[in-house]
Amino acid sequence: MSVIAVLLQLPALLEPSAGQAPLLALAALTVAALLAVAVTAGAGRFGPPPAARAHTALRARSARTAFLRLRDPAAPGRPLPRAPSA
């Protein structure tokens, strides 16, 4: 049964002659709705926000490329090592 159908039947369920069962059903529905809201609100809290994720990726990339200049000592703009003295 959908939530809308339960909400449409709510006035009939809450009549005084119905007893405590409708109140228990209403309490269960309220708890389920609050749990759904809490799960939805808390879903974005797990994992870093996009800015932190980008910062981490840039830090990892800089760690990988830290030794790039050592791989190609004759790269353009890099001074060549001096010749050994005789």
C-alpha positions, 0 to 999 in steps of 0.5 A: 500500500502506498503512503498516499493511500495510508494518508487518505485513510488516516481520518477513518483510522483515527476514530475513537472506536478503532482502538489503539491499533491505528495509533500504533500504525500511525506511530510506525508510519511516522518512524518510517518517514523520519528514518527515510528523511534521516537516511536521505539527509545523511547520504551526502555526508559519507565521502569527501566533498568534491573540493577535497576529492580534487585536492587529493587527486592533485596531491597524488598527481604531484607526488607521481610527477615529482621526479619527472625532471629526473627522467629526462635530464636533457629536457628543453629548458633544463641546464645540462650537467657540467662536464667532468674536469680533467 
